[in-house]
Amino acid sequence: MLELYQRCKAFHQTPSEAVGLSDNPWLAWQFDRAVYLFGSTVMARWNARDKDGKRVYASLEACMGLETKPKKLNVGALLARGGVRVKN
């Protein structure tokens, strides 16, 4: 949705026009509002700076709350499922 927001902003097009929702004006208006609200909120958070002028968030994923923490690989669990070959 962020990509749609950015593309529509760059090409001066509404999101509903970009995805072909022009048949239903009410649906198009609601869709445009949702894309605008999401996109403008994410971009405002992405452009946020701390008092030293550094970005508050390190990545777009972090500012959207999507940053994941890596999990440890449990080789035993993978082997127990079967179908996994281990080269010696």
Secondary structure, DSSP 8 states (H G I E B T S, - for coil): -HHHHHHHHHHT--HHHHHT-TT-HHHHHHHHHHHHHHHHHHHHHHT-B-TTS-BS-SSHHHHTT---------HHHHHHHS------
